[in-house]
Amino acid sequence: MLISLIAATVLADQLTKAAALSLLSLGTAVPVLPSFNFSLGFNEGASFGMMGGIMAGKPLLMAALTGALTLAFAVMAFRAQHALERAGFALVVGGALGNIIDRVRQGAVTDFLDFYWRDWHWPTFNIADIAITLGAVLILAASLPLRRRKEPLLDQN
């Protein structure tokens, strides 16, 4: 299940990015719903444009740093004991791999989901970013005290 979820995440991310690249034009927003557009953009930084200035022009360095973190999360995914935690790590790994593929292939991550309110726009993002965020939420949910299994008390005799 773990590898299937990672693969499905990468596939969904790459297919939607391919569609965005073929159907959208840079700088042209396509209204979908009130407060939501498809708008093609490219991100050289981390998720939601963080560190964009620092990492501009360094896609292989960004891919290497992200790759190291992704490997660590993959190890944690295989070691996780609870299904919710494993799913969370799988989503993070799948999303990170989707963004690494973009960095290696084209030097930046393809973004196309644009949510806004009046003149304020959330940073444009993609399916990989959604997977990473959802994965982090699942990992946190799995760590809540209500979700933890109570270990049986050891006999003190």
Secondary structure, DSSP 8 states (H G I E B T S, - for coil): -HHHHHHHHHHHHHHHHHHHHHH--TT-EEEEETTEEEEEEEE-SSGGGTTHHHHTT-HHHHHHHHHHHHHHHHHHHHH--SHHHHHHHHHHHHHHHHHHHHHHHHSSEEEEEEEEETTEE---B-HHHHHHHHHHHHHHHHHSTTTS---------
